[in-house]
Amino acid sequence: MVDNRYATALVIGSVLSLLATVYLSVAVGTQHWYQYSCPPVKHEGSNASKLEFLYGEFDEKTCSETMFRLNGTLGLWWRCILVPSQPYWFKAPEPKMETQCVSFTLPQQFSPKYKYPRIHNNEEDLLRTYLWRCQFLLPLVSLALVFLGGLVGVCACLCRSFTPTLGVGVLHLLAGLCTLGTVCCFLAGVDLLQQYLPPPEGVEGSLGWSLYLALISFPLQMMAAALFLWAARSHRKNYTRMTAYRVA
């Protein structure tokens, strides 16, 4: 028999876990982690850099400079720029703008970063390399831990046992730490890159709503973990006391 307090804690923890999973999944799949805002410029001379950005090989220097000029946005799996939607032969006085995005391939995610992006094949920057790899691996680990915690919780319900709830809480705690690590790695990587490739004068960088979704999912996961751990610990103490009372 489960006390109503513990059952309520489990329900609230499950809802918080579901919300955190949805927020983190949306954050991982969208490209608005970091965005650049530049003054209005003429886009006629930027066709070559735009084509190289969209269809050429990934180059950190070219990619960053194009994003600076064309109001780019950066995500864990995507990089985007804002370009005119009209054909090249038609020049409107105020062209309509649209966002074009390119996804990072798996080899690009594991490609090394260099201390001086302006110079090719120079000394590798191990810190930025591992920050870049961690920023896309950690959210996947976080989602996997939450999914595993959900399976353990379902098995606990089918077996009518309260003991696995402690494991569910630990898994959510680890998932929350991975989510926080994702945000920290991303921000640290962007800050280090801007030290080597500072944005031009007039270009401003700001955090996007995708990053804020990841930040929101972190406390939700931690609150869910706290509820699961509290329910498991309190129920175990109560069960032990009841057993001792019956024996006595």
Order of alpha helices (4+ residues) and beta strands (2+ residues): alpha-beta-alpha-alpha-beta-beta-beta-alpha-alpha-alpha-beta-alpha
